[in-house]
Amino acid sequence: MTCGFIASLLRMAEALELQASAGGLRVAIVGAGVIGLSSALAIVEHYGGPPLGPTITIFAEAFSPHTTGDHVAGLWQPYPYGPVPSVETKWNRETFQFLLKFLNHADVPEMGLFVQSGYNLFKKRVPDPPWCDIVLGFRHLTQDELSLFPGWSYGWFNTTLMLECKNYLPWLMKKLKSYGIKFIQKKVNSLMELSLSDDVIINCTGMQAAHLVPDKEVQPGRGQLTKVYAPWLKHFYSTHDEQKGLYNSPYILPGSTGVVALGGILQLGNWNEEVNDEDRRCIWEGCCKLVPSLRNTHVVEEWAGFRPCRSAIRLERETLGSGFSKVELIHNYGHGGYGITIHWGCAQAVAALFEEICAEKKRAVPSHL
């Protein structure tokens, strides 16, 4: 046998041994939004489900169609400006590439995934974003194109992806159930309460991390949407006014069924879940000024909710307790308004941390050789 063949066999044996180390582990994932469900999928795609793989249970106070994600439009786009950690650009890229390969897959309609092109508009020239080589066909707008948008003097055009979570979350749950993953509807009041029955806890609680961890850095980024029926709109429009701040100028995001989401509100620290009349007026007037044909539409839905904002995503390990009561904890929260954009890259990072834990537990078991 060649050295290469032997090395390959050794790597295969090591991988099987590592997989075996995950078998019997009890894993609790708290949160059933796109972050929690994708974290579970990344682990089971690597290790499989029970009995050979870990036993995973997902706890959540609400499941689709009653999550925040079920209401959002689902545009794949990171923040357009400001410093971005290189690891987040990596996670964004991994997510885009993961989704892109599904475009020719039979599951696309069920997933809620489709291609959409559109405009990012600015008041002044800005640097190209770190994701300009991730999206398709990124280019600067011409003066003729900019003349279509009075008040906006600079912009980009590109093709990206839309991922509607009202479809994607049920698709993820269906895949997870096929692996034997369990779902329990329950409000978790303390992560420590799960440590009595589980070996690993994965915290994907979004806004609830503010109280559950607790983490004072997590705060609501309140948003509000007006959804209208405008099937003639085929492009997205996202405007950016640095003086007003992120997400505080109009955006227009067409969906797959002719329903178009209109937004332009980000209010940090505002816990009001009710639709606000002044915000409604601001969104309507701003979007109709951008695309006047919207005035001929009728409203089909209004919604207000919270982005789980934080200065940076928290994705790291922590150990709770000690001795026999010790439990490993993986945090994955604080994704703000771009959870869909970054979810799969973060899920892969969670799976890597889980692999570390499995390797440590394997080393802790005495060898019988």
N, C-alpha and C positions, 0 to 999 in steps of 0.2 A: 504493500500500500504506500502511496506517496505521502509526503509530509502534509501537502495541502489537503488531501482527503482525510487524514487523521485529525488535522486541525478543525476541519469542517464537522467531523463527528463529535469532537470535544465541545465545540460551540453549540451543537444541537443538544448534546447531553446537558450542558449547562442551562440552556434555555428551558428544557423540559423540567430540570430540577427546580429552576426558579418558578416556573408555572406551578409545579407541585407545591411550592412553598406558599402560594396564594390560596390553594385549595383548603377549605375549612375556615379561612378568615371571614369574619363577619364585618361587613362594611355598611355603615349608615350614611346616606347622602341626604342632607337637609336642603330642600329647595327643589322645585320641579319646573323652573323656568328653563330657558335655553342653556344656561350655564350648568345647572344641576343635571339635566338629562344628557347633555353632551359629555359631561365628565363621566357619567356612568357608562355611556356607550364606548368611550375611549378605553376604559378599563376592560370591559367584557370582550371587546374586539381583540384585545391583546391576550387575555387570560381565559376567556370563555366564562360561561356561567356555572352554577353548581351542577353536579358535585365536584367536578375537577377544578373549577375556578372558584373565586370567592362568592360568598352568599351576600348579595347586595339588596338592601331595602331602601327605598326612597320615601322620605317623610316630607309632607308639605301640607300647609293649611288649605291650599287650593291647587287644583290641577286644571289643565286646559279643559274647557274654554274660559276659565275664570282667573287667568293670570294677566299680569300687565302685558306680557309679550303678545297675547292674543289680540291686542288692540293696535299695536304699533304697525307702521307701514312696512318696515323691513329692508330699507336701503343698505347695501353694503358700502359704507364709506366711513373711514376714520375721520378724526378732526382735521380740518383743512389747514390749520396753522398752529404755531406754538411748538415748543420743544416736545418731542415724542421719544420716549426711551427706545433704544434699538430692539430690545426684546419684544416690545409691543408691536413694532413694525414686523418683526419675525412672526409673531402670532397672527397678525392681520394677514400676512402673505399665506401662511399655512391654511387659514380659514378660506380665503378666496380660492386657493388651488384645490382644496378639498371639495368645495361646492362646484367649482367649474367642471370637474370631471364627471359630475352627475348630469350635465346638460343633455347628453345623449342617452341617458338612462331612462328606462320605462317608468321609474318612480317619480320623475320630475313633476307631473301634475299633482300627485298626492303630496309631495314635499312642499308645494307652494313656491317653487324656484323658477325664476325666469330672468331673461336678459333685459336690461333697460339702459338706454343712452340718455344723456341729459347734460344740463348746464350748471356750473358753479359760477356765481357772479359776485364781484367785489367792487368796492368803492375806489380802490387804488391797486396798483401793481403789487403783487405778493410773490414770494418765492414759490417754486413748484413744491408740492407736498411730497413727503417721503414715500407715499404710495403711488406716485405717478407711473412707476414701472410695473405696478401690480395690476391695475385696471387695464382695460383694453382700449387702444386707440387714443390715448391721452394727447391733447393738443391745446394750444391757446386759441381763443376766439379771435376772429377777424373783426375789423372795424364795421363791416357790413352786418355781421352777426350782433355786435354790441349795440348797433343802432336800433335793434328790436327791443332793447331793454333800457329805456330812458332812466338816467340816474345811476346806472352801473357802468363803470368805465374799463373793467378788466374782467377776464373770465377764462374758464377752461371748458372743454367738452370732452367727454369720455363715455365709454360703455362699461357698465358694471352689472351687478347682480341684485335682484330683489328676492328676498326670502320671507314669505308671509308666515309668521309663527302660528297663525290660526290653523294652518295646515302642517307646518313643520313640527310643532310640539306633539300632536297626535301621531305623526309618522315616527318620531323618535320613541314615543311610548310603545308603539306597536313593535318596533324592533327590539326594545328592551324586554318586553314581555316574552318574545320568542326565545330569549336567553334565560328565562326563568326569573327575571328581576321582579321583586315584589313592590307594591305601592301601598302606602298607608296614609290616609288623610288624617292628619293630626297636627295640632299646633305644638311645636317644640318650644318649651319655655326656658330650657337650659341645655347646653351641649353636654353637661356632665350627666344628665339623666340617661343619655344614650351610652355613656361609658360603662354602665353596668352590664350591658348586653352585647356590645360591639367592640371589635378590636381596632377599627379605623373609622373615624368620622370625617366626612368631607363637607365643609361648610360652604354652601352655595346659596346663602339666604338673601343676597341683595340688600334691600333697604332694612330688612330685619336684623342684619348684622350690627346696626347701630345700637340695638338693645340687647341682642343675644350674646354678643362677644364679651362686653360691649365695646364698640369702637366709635369714639367721638368724632373721628374724621369722616364718617359716613353721614351724608346729609341728603335730603330729598332735593332733586332737581325737577321741580314741578313742571309738567308740560300739559298742553291742552291741544286737542285736535278737533277740527271740523271736517267731517267726511261728506263729500258731495258726489252725485252721479254725473260724470263727465267722460263718457267713453271715447270722445274724440282726442283726448289728451294722451299722447304716447311717450312724452319725454318727461324726465324729472327736472325740476328747477329748484336750486338751493342757493339762497343769497346769504352773504356774510358781511356784516358790518361790525368791524372791530370795536367801534365806539360803543355799540350796544351790547357786545359780548356774544359768546357762542350761543347758537340756536335762537337768538332773539331778533331775527329778521325772517321774512317769509320763506317758506319752502312748500313745494307742491310735489307730491309723490303719487303717481298713478299706480293703482293696483291691478290685479289680474282680471277683475270682473267689471271694470268700468268705474269702480268707486275710487275716488281720489282723496288722499289725505292732505289737508291743509294745516300747516302749523307755523310756529315762529315764536314759541314761548319757552323760556327757561328761567325759573324763579328758585334760586337756591334758598333752602331753609323754609320754604312754604309748604305746610302740611295739608293744605286745603284740597280735598279730592272732588269738590263740586265744580261744575262748569261755571266759569265767571263771565258775566256779561261784557265787561270791558275787554277781557282777553278775546272773547268771541269777536267783538267789533274790530279789534286790532288785527287779528288773523284774517278776517274776511276782507277788510279794506286793503291790507298789504298784499294779499294774494291776488285780489281782483285787479289791483293796479299793475301787478306783474303780468298777469294773463287775463285781460278784460273779458274773455268769453266765459269765465267762471260766473259772471253775474247772471247768466242764463240757466244756472244749475239749481237743483233743489238739494237741501241738506238731508242726508240719510242717517247720520249719527253724530253725536258729540260725545267727547270723552276727555277726562282729565286723570292724570296719574303721575307717578314719580319715577325718575331715573335715579338709580342708586349711585350718587356721585361721591367721589373720593379723590384726593390729590394724586393717587396712583392705585392701580389694581393691587390688591393684596393676594398674592399667590405664593404660599410658603407653608412649611411644616411647623407644627408646634406639638409639644408633648404635654398632655394633661395628666395630673396625678403622678404617682410613683409606685414602685413595687408591683404588687399584684393588681392594683387599681389603675395602673398606667394605661393610657390609650393614646394612639397617634391621631393627630388632627391635621387635616390639610385645609387651608383657607383658599377660597376662590371667589372673591366678591369685589365690588367697587368698580364695576365696568361702565358706569355712567350711561350715556346714551348710545354706546356702541357695542353692546353685548353680542348682537347678531354678527357684527363685523369681525369680532375677535374670538368668538366662542370656541371654535375647534382648535385653534392654536393653544388656547388656555387649557382645553380638555387634554391635549397631548402632554402639556406640562404637568397636569395633575396625574396622568398615568405614569409619567416618569418618576414623580415623587412616590407614588404608590409602589413602583418597582423598587425604589430605594428601601422602603419599609419592608417589602418581602425579602429582599436580600439580607437585611439586618436580622430579620427573624430566622432566616435560614442559617446564618452564621451563629446565632444564639443557641441553636439546637445541637447537642453533642453528636458527633459522628459515630456510627456503629461499625465503621470499617476497621 
